[in-house]
Amino acid sequence: MTTGKGDILQWPKGRLDFSSGCLVMGILNVTPDSFSDGGQFFDPDTAVAHGLQMAGEGAAILDVGGESTRPGSEPVSAAEQIRRVVPVVETLTQRSHVPISIDTKNVQVARAAFDAGAAILNDVTALVDDRMAELVAAAEVPVVLMHMQGTPETMQKEPHYSDVVGEVLAFLLDRARRAESFGIPAERIFIDPGIGFGKTLKHNLLLLRHIDRFVATGYRVLVGASRKRFLGTLTGRDVAAQRIFGTAATVALCVAAGVSVVRVHDVAAMCDVVRVTQAVVKADAG
Ligand code: HH2
């Protein structure tokens, strides 16, 4: 299958250059309760400063979110998410050229963020809301479609699959085609297996082991394994911020498999990991 994806992704509000390979998306959680950095960037000025720092460190996209989706988290109202993210998106858009993505499943929040300058939608429900698909098509922005089994409140209770890779892949292909039926071009669609979203350790490992099958669909692939709990399980590191080397291992594997974007907290370190892995991958070329 081909999606006509090339090295350059250009749309009315932004441009991403994939000619060097994988790009880094920096995570900016404007939340009091995110699993690894909750409360750290809740103040708008601190959030903006952190966003600008990540842009300076090499982030090609800044992913701003006002609602934690960690296991067990509860939904945050649209009004509260808007209050958290809009000032941050507005200021970052004025002060940086890096495209901002808005991490939300709520159509009102997405609309407010686009009006404030956000240029990409990151939807952990893969456009389950038709109004969101219509909004993305009308706004002519790229979209990340993520797989999740269950909801954040319940997803880690008893995740079950008979073939996790096949089922997640089939779901994402179905959602991507549905997005296309709303008029969203294939080249603007990113698919994401949703590491940690309704998955056991084994499920996460299988998805990473076979991430090349997602790349082979022709859609661009985004992976967000940064600091997640399964890395703590494997390394014995309970403190999320100490899972940086575990994260690095996943980033290197993703780059080697042809993933287009890695979503991470530790931008400077992961840019180094991407650069070195990419250089090895391309060593035979030219
Ligand atoms: N993971 C998180 C949030 N959003 N979006 C995509 N596309 N893929 C992911 O893997 C993903 C995501 C969870 O990480 P984080 O934002 O650090 O934590 P929290 O949800 O607690 O804010």
Residues whose N, C-alpha, C, O or C-beta is under 5 A from the ligand:
A	BS01	HH2	N29 D33 S34 F35 E67 S68 T69 R70 N122 V144 M146 D192 G194 I195 G224
